[in-house]
């Protein structure tokens, strides 16, 4: 909130989810209140004078929202999901169908191939007025377009990972505490050399596990904020330094300026500190920004019942261990709504709203590499170190290493730079 009075400008925070008292009740009471708060939030957000539906990925968050919507609606609700027929690893239709069939929704599947995504990329990039490289903006754009053909308002499960500890980074912190108890000789001479030598690949589940393990090892830090940044950063310091040769870099880096005060604000309950950092910075700056831009491009209103302020205040009054319990993500959320979820949904692995960017950049989207990351273009622009970018591209195209995520981020930046700065 910014207040101007008598020529003086003052800014202050008008709401904070952690400002209330801590919860000290029993787990049964916690579950009852959680169910009540979310049911009421969904009931309020289903009030509309226009057709209404919901995004359904088949994950925990969207499945619970759709289940409660179905219970609150006298008519079958409309649900929408994305499927990748040519990439089974990324295809979540089977999980979504399970929920749709159980609650008899009017279900719609939007099938996306590389051709569909390729045609959507230029449209997506035109709706970004800053370099925004979350690749899930592309399927979000497409599903919003298809959903708008049926409804005007859609409910989404965004916010569930930040409230109930769904992301891998939270489990990473729990793993880190256990990993550090192993003797150093075992960690440094046995485990780390073996994992570092394994091939990583986003297009296979095993290869992606290896990628995650390598990122876990790279992101180890002495403090909570260093680990948080290390596990979330796209370009590690060594890569950033190589990319920006010849340019003066900021010190301290922006991520330290933003996240360090949040994660070192107080001692204790590291899980809630991580959740708070994501809730206050990453969620509005990435997830909600993406959903808002891509849905509004089609005049689709997306509502997020999990971010009802009463529910958020309650969740941040709970200790982190009730959300991430003995390595189980979203423990209290799943426990509270277990009766609404089929067994296979409760136990399915976290995958996220991702696209096979690695596969597509090497095939149908390769033209983006040629267009934006050619040696001539990078040299002419003068922001990034041309040999470093060229090495990334060659390593990716040859299969030497999976640098697709780095390349996608660079493509988005180059497209933004070209569009707004004219070079």
C-alpha positions in Angstrom: 0.0 0.0 0.0 1.3 3.4 -0.9 0.0 6.5 1.0 0.7 10.1 0.1 -0.1 12.6 2.8 1.1 16.2 3.2 3.7 15.7 0.6 5.1 12.5 2.2 5.1 9.1 0.6 4.9 6.0 2.8 4.6 2.4 1.7 3.5 -0.5 4.0 2.2 -4.0 3.7 -1.5 -4.2 4.3 -1.8 -7.9 4.8 0.5 -10.8 5.7 -0.6 -14.4 5.9 1.8 -15.1 8.8 0.7 -12.2 11.0 -1.9 -14.2 12.9 -1.6 -16.5 15.9 -0.2 -20.0 15.6 -2.5 -23.0 15.6 -2.3 -25.4 18.6 -5.3 -27.6 18.0 -5.5 -31.3 17.3 -5.1 -32.7 13.8 -8.8 -33.7 13.6 -9.8 -30.1 14.4 -7.4 -28.8 11.8 -8.8 -31.1 9.2 -12.4 -30.1 10.0 -11.6 -26.4 9.7 -9.5 -26.9 6.5 -12.5 -28.6 4.8 -14.9 -25.9 6.0 -12.7 -23.0 4.8 -12.0 -24.5 1.3 -15.6 -25.5 0.8 -16.8 -22.0 1.7 -14.2 -20.5 -0.6 -15.2 -22.6 -3.6 -18.9 -21.9 -2.9 -18.2 -18.2 -3.0 -16.1 -18.3 -6.1 -18.7 -20.4 -8.0 -21.1 -17.5 -7.9 -21.3 -16.2 -11.5 -23.7 -14.9 -14.0 -21.8 -16.5 -16.8 -20.8 -20.2 -17.7 -18.2 -21.5 -15.3 -15.8 -24.5 -15.4 -12.5 -25.7 -14.0 -9.0 -26.7 -15.1 -8.4 -30.4 -14.2 -4.9 -31.8 -14.5 -5.6 -34.9 -12.4 -3.2 -33.6 -9.7 -4.2 -33.2 -6.0 -5.1 -29.5 -6.1 -7.3 -29.4 -9.2 -8.9 -32.8 -8.3 -10.1 -31.6 -4.9 -11.4 -28.3 -6.3 -13.4 -30.2 -9.0 -14.7 -32.6 -6.4 -16.0 -29.8 -4.2 -17.4 -27.9 -7.2 -19.3 -31.0 -8.2 -20.7 -31.3 -4.7 -21.8 -27.7 -4.8 -23.4 -27.7 -8.2 -26.8 -29.0 -9.2 -25.5 -29.6 -12.7 -22.5 -31.4 -14.1 -19.5 -29.0 -14.0 -17.3 -28.5 -17.1 -13.7 -29.6 -16.7 -10.7 -29.0 -19.1 -7.4 -30.8 -19.3 -4.4 -30.9 -21.6 -3.0 -34.0 -23.2 0.2 -34.7 -25.2 -0.6 -37.7 -27.4 3.0 -37.9 -28.8 4.7 -37.6 -25.3 3.1 -40.1 -22.8 5.5 -39.0 -20.0 3.8 -35.6 -20.0 0.3 -36.8 -20.6 -2.0 -36.5 -17.6 -5.3 -37.3 -19.2 -5.7 -40.7 -17.6 -5.6 -39.1 -14.1 -8.0 -36.3 -15.1 -10.4 -38.8 -16.6 -10.5 -40.7 -13.3 -11.7 -37.6 -11.5 -14.0 -36.6 -14.4 -15.7 -40.0 -14.4 -16.0 -40.2 -10.6 -17.8 -36.8 -10.4 -19.5 -37.1 -13.8 -18.2 -33.8 -15.1 -18.6 -32.6 -18.7 -15.0 -33.2 -19.5 -13.0 -31.7 -22.4 -9.6 -32.8 -23.4 -7.3 -30.4 -25.3 -4.7 -32.4 -27.3 -1.5 -30.6 -28.0 1.2 -31.8 -30.4 4.4 -30.1 -31.2 2.8 -28.5 -34.2 0.1 -26.9 -32.0 2.6 -25.6 -29.6 4.9 -24.3 -32.3 2.1 -22.3 -33.8 1.2 -20.8 -30.4 4.7 -19.7 -29.5 4.7 -16.4 -31.5 1.3 -15.5 -30.1 2.5 -16.2 -26.5 5.6 -14.1 -26.9 3.5 -11.1 -28.1 1.7 -11.1 -24.8 4.8 -10.8 -22.7 6.2 -7.3 -22.0 9.1 -8.7 -20.0 11.4 -11.7 -20.4 9.2 -14.5 -19.0 10.5 -17.9 -19.6 8.1 -20.2 -17.8 7.4 -22.6 -20.6 4.1 -23.6 -19.2 2.8 -20.3 -20.4 2.4 -21.9 -23.8 0.0 -24.7 -22.8 -1.7 -22.2 -20.4 -2.4 -20.0 -23.4 -3.8 -22.8 -25.5 -6.0 -24.3 -22.8 -7.3 -20.8 -21.9 -8.2 -20.3 -25.6 -10.0 -23.6 -25.8 -11.7 -23.2 -22.4 -13.0 -19.7 -23.3 -15.0 -21.4 -26.1 -17.1 -23.1 -23.5 -17.1 -20.9 -20.4 -16.2 -17.4 -19.2 -14.9 -18.2 -15.8 -12.6 -21.1 -14.7 -11.4 -22.2 -11.3 -7.8 -23.2 -11.0 -5.7 -25.1 -8.4 -2.9 -22.5 -8.4 -1.5 -21.8 -4.9 -1.8 -25.4 -3.6 2.0 -26.1 -3.8 2.9 -22.9 -2.0 0.3 -23.5 0.8 0.7 -27.2 1.3 4.4 -27.9 0.4 4.0 -29.5 -2.9 7.2 -28.5 -4.7 10.4 -30.5 -4.7 12.4 -27.7 -3.1 10.6 -28.3 0.2 11.4 -32.0 0.2 14.9 -31.0 -0.9 15.3 -29.2 2.4 14.2 -32.2 4.4 16.5 -34.5 2.3 19.4 -32.0 2.9 19.1 -32.3 6.7 19.4 -36.1 6.4 22.0 -36.1 3.7 24.4 -33.9 5.8 24.4 -36.6 8.5 26.2 -39.0 6.2 30.0 -39.1 6.5 31.7 -36.6 4.2 33.8 -39.3 2.6 30.7 -41.2 1.5 29.0 -38.0 0.2 32.0 -36.5 -1.7 33.8 -39.7 -2.9 31.0 -42.1 -3.5 27.5 -40.6 -4.0 28.3 -37.3 -5.7 30.8 -38.6 -8.3 28.3 -41.4 -9.3 25.4 -39.0 -9.7 27.4 -36.4 -11.5 28.5 -39.0 -14.0 25.0 -40.1 -14.9 23.2 -38.8 -18.0 20.2 -36.5 -17.4 17.3 -36.2 -19.7 13.9 -34.4 -19.2 12.2 -36.7 -21.6 12.5 -39.8 -19.5 11.4 -40.2 -15.9 14.7 -41.8 -14.9 16.7 -39.1 -16.7 14.6 -36.4 -15.0 15.3 -38.0 -11.6 19.0 -37.8 -12.4 18.6 -34.1 -13.4 16.8 -33.4 -10.0 19.6 -35.2 -8.1 22.3 -33.2 -9.8 20.4 -30.0 -9.1 20.1 -31.0 -5.4 23.8 -31.5 -5.1 24.7 -28.2 -6.9 22.2 -26.3 -4.7 23.6 -27.3 -1.4 24.5 -24.2 0.7 25.4 -23.2 4.2 22.2 -21.3 4.8 18.5 -21.7 4.0 18.3 -18.9 1.5 21.4 -20.1 -0.3 19.8 -23.6 -0.7 16.5 -22.0 -1.8 18.2 -20.0 -4.5 20.5 -22.8 -5.5 17.6 -25.2 -6.1 15.5 -22.7 -7.9 18.0 -20.8 -10.1 18.0 -21.5 -13.9 21.6 -20.4 -14.6 24.2 -21.4 -11.9 26.8 -18.7 -11.1 29.5 -20.3 -13.3 27.1 -20.3 -16.3 25.9 -16.7 -15.6 29.6 -15.6 -15.4 30.4 -17.2 -18.7 27.2 -15.8 -20.4 27.9 -12.3 -19.3 31.6 -12.0 -20.0 32.5 -8.4 -20.6 29.5 -7.1 -18.6 29.5 -5.8 -15.1 27.1 -7.9 -13.0 25.1 -6.8 -10.0 26.4 -7.4 -6.5 24.6 -8.6 -4.5 22.6 -10.5 -7.1 18.9 -9.6 -7.1 17.8 -13.0 -5.8 19.9 -12.4 -2.6 18.3 -9.0 -2.2 14.8 -10.4 -2.5 14.9 -13.8 -0.8 17.6 -13.5 1.9 15.5 -11.2 4.2 12.5 -13.5 3.8 14.4 -16.7 4.6 16.6 -15.3 7.4 13.8 -13.3 9.0 13.5 -15.6 12.0 14.8 -18.9 13.1 12.9 -22.1 13.2 10.4 -23.9 10.9 12.4 -23.8 7.6 9.5 -25.3 5.6 7.2 -22.4 6.5 9.9 -19.9 5.7 10.4 -21.5 2.2 6.6 -21.6 1.7 6.4 -17.9 2.7 9.1 -16.9 0.2 7.4 -18.7 -2.6 3.9 -17.5 -1.6 4.9 -13.8 -1.4 7.4 -13.6 -4.3 7.4 -16.6 -6.7 3.6 -17.2 -6.8 2.5 -13.7 -7.8 5.6 -13.1 -9.9 5.4 -16.3 -11.9 2.4 -18.6 -11.5 -0.3 -16.0 -11.1 1.3 -13.6 -13.6 1.4 -16.4 -16.2 -2.2 -17.5 -15.6 -3.5 -13.9 -15.6 -1.7 -12.9 -18.9 -2.5 -16.1 -20.8 -6.2 -16.2 -19.7 -6.8 -12.5 -20.2 -5.5 -12.8 -23.7 -8.7 -14.7 -24.4 -11.0 -12.8 -21.9 -11.2 -15.8 -19.6 -11.4 -15.0 -15.9 -9.5 -17.5 -13.8 -10.3 -17.7 -10.0 -8.1 -19.4 -7.4 -10.1 -20.6 -4.4 -7.0 -22.0 -2.7 -5.8 -18.4 -2.3 -8.8 -17.3 -0.3 -7.3 -15.1 2.4 -8.9 -16.9 5.3 -7.6 -20.2 4.1 -4.1 -18.8 3.5 -4.0 -17.3 7.0 -5.1 -20.6 8.5 -2.5 -22.6 6.6 0.4 -20.3 7.6 -0.7 -20.7 11.2 0.1 -24.4 11.0 3.6 -25.8 11.5 5.5 -26.9 8.4 5.7 -30.5 9.6 2.0 -31.0 9.2 2.3 -30.0 5.5 5.5 -31.9 4.7 5.2 -34.9 7.1 7.9 -37.6 7.0 8.7 -36.8 3.4 5.1 -36.8 2.3 4.2 -33.6 0.5 0.7 -32.0 1.1 0.1 -34.4 4.0 -2.6 -32.4 5.8 -4.3 -31.5 2.5 -4.5 -35.1 1.2 -5.5 -36.3 4.7 -8.3 -33.8 4.9 -9.8 -34.7 1.5 -8.8 -38.3 1.3 -12.4 -39.4 0.8 -12.7 -37.3 -2.3 -9.6 -38.7 -4.1 -9.2 -42.1 -5.7 -6.1 -44.0 -4.5 -4.2 -43.5 -7.7 -4.6 -39.7 -7.5 -3.4 -39.7 -3.8 -0.2 -41.6 -4.7 0.7 -40.2 -8.1 4.1 -38.4 -8.4 4.3 -34.7 -8.6 4.9 -33.7 -12.3 3.6 -30.2 -12.8 2.1 -28.3 -15.7 5.2 -28.9 -17.9 5.8 -29.3 -21.6 8.4 -31.5 -23.4 10.5 -28.4 -24.3 13.7 -30.5 -24.7 12.1 -32.8 -27.3 10.4 -30.0 -29.2 13.4 -27.6 -29.3 15.4 -30.4 -30.9 12.7 -31.0 -33.6 9.7 -28.8 -34.5 10.9 -25.8 -32.5 14.4 -25.8 -33.6 13.7 -22.9 -35.9 13.6 -20.7 -32.7 17.2 -21.6 -32.0 18.2 -20.7 -35.5 16.2 -17.5 -35.4 17.3 -16.1 -32.0 20.5 -17.9 -31.0 22.5 -18.0 -34.2 26.1 -16.9 -33.7 25.5 -13.9 -35.9 22.4 -12.8 -34.0 24.0 -13.2 -30.6 27.1 -11.3 -31.7 25.1 -8.5 -33.2 23.0 -8.0 -30.1 26.0 -7.9 -27.8 24.4 -9.0 -24.5 25.5 -12.6 -24.2 28.9 -14.1 -24.8 28.6 -15.7 -28.3 31.0 -18.7 -27.8 29.1 -19.7 -24.6 25.7 -19.6 -26.3 27.1 -21.5 -29.3 28.6 -24.2 -27.0 25.2 -24.6 -25.2 23.4 -25.0 -28.5 25.9 -27.5 -29.9 25.9 -29.5 -26.6 22.1 -29.7 -26.7 21.7 -30.6 -30.4 24.5 -33.2 -30.2 22.9 -34.8 -27.1 26.0 -34.1 -25.1 24.0 -32.4 -22.3 20.4 -31.3 -21.8 20.7 -27.5 -21.9 17.2 -27.1 -23.2 16.0 -25.1 -20.3 18.9 -22.7 -20.6 18.3 -22.3 -24.3 14.6 -21.7 -23.9 15.3 -18.9 -21.4 17.8 -17.3 -23.8 15.3 -17.6 -26.7 12.6 -15.8 -24.6 15.0 -13.0 -23.7 16.2 -12.6 -27.2 12.6 -12.4 -28.6 11.7 -9.8 -25.9 14.9 -7.8 -26.6 14.2 -7.8 -30.4 10.6 -6.9 -30.0 11.0 -4.0 -27.6 14.6 -2.7 -28.3 14.5 -3.3 -32.0 17.7 -5.2 -32.6 
